[in-house]
Amino acid sequence: MKTFTMPGADLQVPAVVLGLMRIAEKSDEEVRTLVRTAIDAGIDFVDHADLYGPTYHACERRFAEAMRLTPSEREALTIQTKCGIRQPGPYFDFSYEHILESVDGSLAALGTDYLDILLLHRPDALVEPDEVARAFDALHAAGKVRHFGVSNHTPGQVELLRHSVRQPLVANQIQLSVTHAPAIASGVAMNMGDLDQSIDRDNGIVDYCRLHGITLQAWSPFQARFFDGPFLGNPRYAELNTVIDRLAWKYEVPAEAIAVAWITRHPAQMQVVLGTTTPARVEAAARGADVHLSRSEWYEMFRAAGHTVP
Ligand SMILES: NC(=O)c1ccc[n+]([C@@H]2O[C@H](COP(=O)([O-])OP(=O)(O)OC[C@H]3O[C@@H](n4cnc5c(N)ncnc54)[C@H](OP(=O)(O)O)[C@@H]3O)[C@@H](O)[C@H]2O)c1
């Protein structure tokens, strides 16, 4: 497994992360097999959110109850979770009280004294950056959170937070797969009047994160679009699957690995956040971090996914 030192954090992290959004209904044994398969494949980093599950903290609790981590097992894992989305609603809440309350809930559910990384889940239009800074200072001083980051934030939103927050913002988790890649595709087709792909939907978040040493984390790496099922084996993406299958044969890896490799090949040094609950798919996907696609192969997948290379 390819690993790297996360800028802004003293953490050695894998290029592939295990997301645990979909484990609420899984048994202890299923969760254990899933997580242990990931760890055996070099994925010692898990992604949670207070929101995941039918009720708050349900997936965090499911994970902790199934794993019953010893202190040394806990220490060996990087545990990341998120806060800031309120239900019912939904609405967003970056208030001091909510951030602290959410973290306490996550710590209790996860059965741990500290979070390695806390992300602000989705931008709060009513954010008061000084209030976020106060919350982060309190959590950091209490030893409850070691590192902080964001998710689904634009460069301007990150800048606004960075103006007040004293700790480095180490990660920005955004939706990214070869089929859902506006963060990359708009720049490739910059300023083309008649092409929808040319619309910049995030103000250049990839370049911004590279410039500021913020690790991009790709969520839904297998979903065609927004939670509408995977593109692998999907007849709507026949051309893409033909290319993926050929590359899988060439590199002697499963198709999932090629989907992952398309993201890890990008020089921004991104992390891929898997959501599968199938251990064999975790194993397959993990192999992608060690496949280095050529430039022409990377662009061939990009074109086959429907993007324009002008
Ligand atoms: N920051 C955010 O706003 C945000 C939003 C959404 C998700 N996330 C994070 O990102 C993680 C991944 O999201 P996701 O679950 O939507 O991503 P995903 O990995 O693209 O999708 C996984 C889903 O696709 C299914 N699937 C079917 N065929 C597959 C194949 N060949 N390979 C892989 N998966 C296949 C999986 O089913 P099986 O389980 O049956 O294999 C699972 O339901 C989540 O766990 C969460 O941690 C973050």
The ligand as a MOL file (V3000), in Angstrom:
LIG
                    3D

  0  0  0     0  0            999 V3000
M  V30 BEGIN CTAB
M  V30 COUNTS 48 52 0 0 0
M  V30 BEGIN ATOM
M  V30 1 N -17.7280 13.7480 2.9390 0
M  V30 2 C -18.8840 13.4380 2.4060 0
M  V30 3 O -19.7500 14.2920 2.1670 0
M  V30 4 C -19.1750 11.9970 2.0950 0
M  V30 5 C -20.3340 11.6340 1.4050 0
M  V30 6 C -20.5500 10.2720 1.1340 0
M  V30 7 C -19.6330 9.3260 1.5340 0
M  V30 8 N -18.5160 9.7180 2.2440 0 CHG=1
M  V30 9 C -17.5030 8.7180 2.6800 0
M  V30 10 O -17.0480 8.0460 1.5270 0
M  V30 11 C -17.1930 6.6320 1.6950 0
M  V30 12 C -17.4460 6.0320 0.3610 0
M  V30 13 O -18.7020 6.4720 -0.1680 0
M  V30 14 P -19.6040 5.4810 -1.0220 0
M  V30 15 O -19.9920 4.3150 -0.2080 0
M  V30 16 O -20.6850 6.2880 -1.6680 0 CHG=-1
M  V30 17 O -18.5250 5.0350 -2.1260 0
M  V30 18 P -18.2850 3.9000 -3.1560 0
M  V30 19 O -17.1170 3.1370 -2.6800 0
M  V30 20 O -18.1850 4.6050 -4.4650 0
M  V30 21 O -19.5840 3.0000 -3.1960 0
M  V30 22 C -19.7330 1.8420 -2.4150 0
M  V30 23 C -21.0740 1.2440 -2.7390 0
M  V30 24 O -21.0310 0.7220 -4.0700 0
M  V30 25 C -21.3650 -0.6640 -4.0230 0
M  V30 26 N -20.6560 -1.4010 -5.0780 0
M  V30 27 C -21.2390 -2.1830 -6.0130 0
M  V30 28 N -20.3340 -2.6980 -6.8370 0
M  V30 29 C -19.1420 -2.2700 -6.4080 0
M  V30 30 C -17.8190 -2.5090 -6.8510 0
M  V30 31 N -17.5470 -3.3040 -7.9070 0
M  V30 32 N -16.8080 -1.9170 -6.1940 0
M  V30 33 C -17.0550 -1.1250 -5.1250 0
M  V30 34 N -18.3110 -0.8550 -4.6510 0
M  V30 35 C -19.3400 -1.4410 -5.3020 0
M  V30 36 C -20.9850 -1.1060 -2.6310 0
M  V30 37 O -21.7460 -2.2640 -2.3280 0
M  V30 38 P -21.2030 -3.3570 -1.2840 0
M  V30 39 O -21.1070 -2.6790 0.0370 0
M  V30 40 O -22.2670 -4.4010 -1.3410 0
M  V30 41 O -19.8750 -3.8420 -1.7980 0
M  V30 42 C -21.4180 0.0940 -1.8160 0
M  V30 43 O -22.8250 0.1040 -1.6220 0
M  V30 44 C -18.2940 6.4730 2.7330 0
M  V30 45 O -18.1930 5.2690 3.4620 0
M  V30 46 C -18.0180 7.6650 3.6350 0
M  V30 47 O -16.9910 7.3000 4.5500 0
M  V30 48 C -18.2810 11.0260 2.4960 0
M  V30 END ATOM
M  V30 BEGIN BOND
M  V30 1 1 1 2
M  V30 2 2 2 3
M  V30 3 1 2 4
M  V30 4 1 4 5
M  V30 5 2 4 48
M  V30 6 2 5 6
M  V30 7 1 6 7
M  V30 8 2 7 8
M  V30 9 1 8 9
M  V30 10 1 8 48
M  V30 11 1 9 10
M  V30 12 1 9 46
M  V30 13 1 10 11
M  V30 14 1 11 12
M  V30 15 1 11 44
M  V30 16 1 12 13
M  V30 17 1 13 14
M  V30 18 2 14 15
M  V30 19 1 14 16
M  V30 20 1 14 17
M  V30 21 1 17 18
M  V30 22 2 18 19
M  V30 23 1 18 20
M  V30 24 1 18 21
M  V30 25 1 21 22
M  V30 26 1 22 23
M  V30 27 1 23 24
M  V30 28 1 23 42
M  V30 29 1 24 25
M  V30 30 1 25 26
M  V30 31 1 25 36
M  V30 32 1 26 27
M  V30 33 1 26 35
M  V30 34 2 27 28
M  V30 35 1 28 29
M  V30 36 1 29 30
M  V30 37 2 29 35
M  V30 38 1 30 31
M  V30 39 2 30 32
M  V30 40 1 32 33
M  V30 41 2 33 34
M  V30 42 1 34 35
M  V30 43 1 36 37
M  V30 44 1 36 42
M  V30 45 1 37 38
M  V30 46 2 38 39
M  V30 47 1 38 40
M  V30 48 1 38 41
M  V30 49 1 42 43
M  V30 50 1 44 45
M  V30 51 1 44 46
M  V30 52 1 46 47
M  V30 END BOND
M  V30 END CTAB
M  END
